[in-house]
Amino acid sequence: MGGFIARRLLQGLVLLVLVATVVFFLGRLTGNPVDLMLPEDATAEDRAHLIKALGLDGSLITQYRAFIGNALKGDLGTSLRMRQPAVDVFLSRLPNTLVLIPWALLLAMLVGIPLGVVAALNRGRILDRTAGTIAVLGIATPSFWLGIVLIFVFSVELGWLPSGRMGGPEHFVLPVITLGTFLTAGFMRLTRSSMLDVLESEYVKLARIKGLSESVVIWKHCLRNALIPVLTLWGVFVGNLITGAIVTETVFAWPGVGRLTYEAVIYRDFPLLQAVIILKAILILTINLVVDILYAYVDPRIRLS
């Protein structure tokens, strides 16, 4: 087991270095932040002074070496726009994103799992085709379009819910639905596929031969085993929510790390953009590592593969 964990840690470290390298160089393709920070009447001397103050006067390789050296010390730089340590800015916004994720997961599980069970039990019938259509629409619908439609219907036309920003429980409804729609489709498809495999297993046939009621066979024996591969993918789903929150938080003006990423790109805030993406990568890698370890304990074959 120790070797399994060591391999996963090494793979995560290599991936983290690649992410840091890519985000460092790609971030600078958006342009020079000095152009946005200086007033229109700034002189060439003012520009040169600001470039030097921000540490942008060296070559890209020099800047990259400095970035890696500081990152190894836990320093991911200072936000050019907010004049605060980028890590502190990220951590101040992270709770606002994390508070959405459990509700989006709960919505997806409460809707997606029952739909998957119903689709599997009615394979090839109208209910199965209907659930499949819902899943395809959920996967194919862009988050930004869904968010705008929800705002138009429930905020503009009906006036039932606020259109954005963080506040009371009513502010959570539309962002949670927008985030959870794609996830609901994923849970539905996975549950259906897993249920179809379990329904053909020998122990299910044996349970029916023993005379157990169909509801006990389905909800106690089949679903319990069908959910094992579904629930082990929750780490992937949480990662998708963290990264997918960029669009949703921007549409609803939600002050989380997704909107922070968008602001870092718009204002060409290189240190903040680097910190946000690297810290997101660390979160996702940590979640997936925990899931891998737990799954390896459940299924020893994973350790050997």
C-alpha positions in Angstrom: 0.0 0.0 0.0 2.9 2.3 0.7 4.2 1.9 -2.8 0.8 2.6 -4.2 0.5 5.9 -2.3 4.1 6.8 -3.2 3.4 6.4 -6.9 0.2 8.5 -6.7 2.1 11.2 -4.8 4.9 11.2 -7.5 2.4 11.4 -10.3 0.6 14.3 -8.6 3.9 16.1 -8.1 4.8 15.8 -11.7 1.4 16.9 -12.9 1.6 19.9 -10.5 4.9 21.0 -12.0 3.4 20.7 -15.5 0.4 22.8 -14.5 2.6 25.5 -12.9 4.7 25.7 -16.0 1.8 25.9 -18.5 -0.1 28.5 -16.5 3.1 30.6 -16.1 3.7 30.9 -19.8 0.1 30.9 -21.0 -0.8 33.6 -18.5 1.6 36.0 -20.1 0.0 35.6 -23.6 -2.9 37.7 -22.4 -0.7 40.8 -22.5 1.2 43.2 -20.2 -0.7 44.2 -17.0 1.2 47.5 -17.0 -1.1 48.6 -19.9 -4.1 48.3 -17.7 -2.5 49.7 -14.5 -1.0 53.0 -15.9 -3.1 56.1 -16.7 -3.2 57.3 -20.2 -0.8 60.2 -19.5 1.9 58.0 -18.1 5.4 58.6 -19.4 7.9 56.0 -20.6 9.8 56.5 -17.4 6.7 55.7 -15.4 6.1 52.6 -17.4 9.7 51.4 -17.0 9.6 52.0 -13.2 6.3 50.0 -12.8 7.6 47.1 -14.9 10.7 46.9 -12.7 8.6 47.2 -9.5 6.4 44.3 -10.6 9.4 42.1 -11.5 8.5 42.0 -15.2 11.8 43.5 -16.5 13.6 40.2 -16.8 13.3 37.6 -19.5 10.6 34.9 -19.3 13.1 32.3 -18.2 14.4 34.6 -15.4 10.9 35.2 -14.2 10.1 31.5 -14.4 13.1 30.6 -12.3 12.1 33.2 -9.7 8.5 31.9 -9.7 9.6 28.3 -9.2 12.0 29.3 -6.4 9.4 31.3 -4.6 6.7 28.6 -5.1 9.0 26.0 -3.4 9.0 28.4 -0.4 5.2 28.6 -0.4 5.2 32.1 -1.9 3.0 32.3 -5.0 3.4 36.0 -5.4 1.4 39.1 -4.7 -1.7 40.1 -6.6 -0.9 43.0 -8.9 -4.4 44.5 -8.6 -5.3 43.8 -5.0 -1.8 44.3 -3.5 -2.2 41.3 -1.3 -0.6 37.8 -1.2 -2.2 35.8 -3.9 -2.6 32.8 -1.6 -4.5 34.9 1.0 -6.8 36.3 -1.7 -7.6 32.7 -2.9 -8.3 31.4 0.6 -10.6 34.3 1.3 -12.8 33.4 -1.7 -12.6 29.6 -1.4 -15.3 29.2 1.3 -17.8 31.0 -1.0 -17.2 28.4 -3.7 -17.1 25.4 -1.3 -20.5 26.4 0.1 -22.1 25.8 -3.3 -20.6 22.4 -3.9 -22.4 20.2 -1.3 -25.8 21.6 -2.5 -25.0 20.9 -6.1 -23.8 17.4 -5.3 -27.0 16.8 -3.2 -29.2 18.0 -6.0 -27.4 15.8 -8.5 -27.6 12.7 -6.3 -31.3 13.2 -5.4 -32.3 13.6 -9.1 -29.6 11.7 -11.0 -29.5 8.4 -9.0 -33.3 7.7 -9.0 -33.4 8.6 -12.7 -30.6 6.1 -13.4 -32.4 3.4 -11.5 -35.6 4.0 -13.3 -33.9 4.0 -16.7 -32.1 0.7 -15.9 -35.3 -1.0 -14.8 -37.1 0.2 -18.0 -34.3 -0.5 -20.4 -35.3 0.3 -24.0 -38.7 1.6 -22.9 -40.1 5.2 -23.0 -38.9 6.0 -19.5 -35.4 4.9 -20.4 -35.4 7.0 -23.6 -36.8 10.0 -21.7 -34.1 9.8 -19.0 -31.5 9.4 -21.7 -32.7 12.5 -23.4 -32.6 14.4 -20.1 -29.1 13.3 -19.6 -27.9 14.3 -23.0 -29.5 17.7 -22.6 -27.9 18.1 -19.2 -24.4 17.3 -20.6 -24.8 19.3 -23.8 -26.3 22.5 -22.3 -23.7 25.2 -21.7 -23.6 26.5 -18.1 -23.5 30.1 -19.1 -26.6 29.7 -21.3 -28.5 27.8 -18.7 -27.6 30.4 -16.1 -28.8 33.3 -18.3 -32.1 31.4 -19.1 -32.7 30.8 -15.4 -32.1 34.5 -14.6 -34.4 35.6 -17.3 -37.2 33.3 -16.3 -37.1 33.3 -12.5 -35.6 36.8 -11.9 -36.7 39.0 -14.7 -40.0 37.5 -15.8 -41.3 36.0 -12.6 -39.4 37.9 -10.0 -39.2 34.9 -7.7 -35.4 34.7 -7.1 -32.5 37.2 -7.1 -30.4 37.3 -10.2 -27.0 37.1 -8.6 -24.6 37.9 -5.8 -24.2 36.1 -2.5 -26.9 36.4 0.2 -29.6 34.4 1.9 -30.9 30.9 0.9 -32.8 32.3 -2.1 -29.4 33.4 -3.7 -28.2 29.8 -3.8 -31.1 28.3 -5.9 -30.1 29.4 -9.4 -26.3 28.9 -9.0 -26.9 25.4 -7.5 -29.2 24.4 -10.3 -26.7 25.6 -12.9 -23.8 23.8 -11.3 -25.8 20.6 -10.6 -27.4 20.1 -14.0 -24.3 18.7 -15.7 -23.6 16.6 -12.6 -27.1 15.2 -12.5 -26.7 13.9 -16.0 -23.4 12.3 -15.0 -24.9 10.5 -12.0 -27.8 9.3 -14.1 -25.7 7.8 -16.8 -23.3 6.1 -14.4 -26.1 4.8 -12.2 -27.9 3.3 -15.2 -24.8 1.6 -16.5 -23.8 0.2 -13.1 -27.4 -0.9 -12.4 -27.6 -2.8 -15.7 -24.4 -4.7 -14.7 -25.7 -5.5 -11.2 -29.1 -6.7 -12.5 -27.4 -9.4 -14.5 -25.2 -10.7 -11.6 -25.7 -14.1 -10.0 -26.4 -12.9 -6.5 -29.4 -10.8 -7.7 -30.7 -13.9 -9.5 -30.3 -15.9 -6.3 -32.1 -13.2 -4.3 -35.1 -13.4 -6.6 -35.0 -17.3 -6.5 -35.2 -17.0 -2.6 -38.5 -15.2 -3.0 -37.4 -11.7 -1.9 -39.7 -8.9 -3.0 -38.7 -6.9 -6.1 -38.4 -3.7 -4.1 -35.9 -5.3 -1.6 -33.9 -6.8 -4.5 -33.7 -3.5 -6.3 -33.2 -1.0 -3.5 -31.3 -3.1 -1.0 -29.2 -5.5 -3.1 -28.9 -3.9 -6.5 -28.6 -0.2 -5.7 -26.2 -0.7 -2.8 -23.7 -2.4 -5.1 -24.4 -0.3 -8.1 -23.5 2.9 -6.1 -20.0 1.7 -5.3 -18.4 2.7 -8.7 -20.7 5.8 -8.8 -19.7 7.2 -5.4 -16.0 6.5 -5.9 -16.1 9.1 -8.7 -17.2 11.8 -6.3 -13.7 13.2 -6.3 -13.9 13.7 -10.1 -17.3 15.4 -9.7 -16.0 17.8 -7.0 -13.1 18.7 -9.2 -15.5 19.4 -12.1 -17.5 21.6 -9.8 -14.5 23.6 -8.7 -13.3 24.2 -12.2 -16.8 24.6 -13.7 -17.7 27.2 -11.2 -15.8 29.8 -13.2 -18.7 30.3 -15.7 -21.4 29.9 -13.1 -19.9 32.4 -10.6 -19.3 34.9 -13.4 -22.9 34.7 -14.6 -24.3 35.1 -11.1 -21.6 37.5 -9.8 -20.8 35.0 -7.0 -17.6 36.0 -5.1 -15.9 32.6 -5.3 -12.6 31.3 -6.7 -14.3 30.8 -10.1 -15.0 34.5 -10.5 -11.6 35.3 -9.0 -10.0 33.3 -11.9 -12.0 35.3 -14.4 -11.0 38.6 -12.8 -7.3 37.5 -12.8 -7.5 36.8 -16.5 -9.3 40.0 -17.4 -6.9 42.2 -15.4 -3.8 40.2 -16.4 -3.0 39.6 -12.8 -0.3 37.0 -13.4 0.6 36.1 -9.8 -3.1 35.8 -8.8 -3.9 33.6 -11.9 -0.9 31.4 -11.2 -1.9 31.0 -7.5 -5.5 30.3 -8.2 -4.9 27.6 -10.8 -2.1 25.9 -8.9 -4.1 25.9 -5.6 -7.1 24.5 -7.5 -4.9 21.8 -8.9 -3.6 20.9 -5.4 -7.2 20.7 -4.2 -8.2 18.4 -7.0 -5.1 16.2 -6.8 -5.6 15.9 -3.0 -9.3 14.9 -3.4 -8.4 12.3 -6.1 -5.6 10.9 -4.0 -7.9 10.4 -1.0 -10.4 8.7 -3.3 -7.8 6.4 -4.8 -6.5 5.4 -1.4 -10.0 4.7 -0.1 -10.9 2.7 -3.2 -7.6 0.7 -3.0 -8.6 -0.4 0.5 -12.0 -1.5 -0.7 -10.6 -3.2 -3.8 -7.0 -4.6 -3.4 -6.8 -5.2 -7.2 -6.4 -1.5 -7.6 -3.1 -1.6 -5.8 -1.7 -4.2 -8.2 -2.8 -2.5 -11.4 
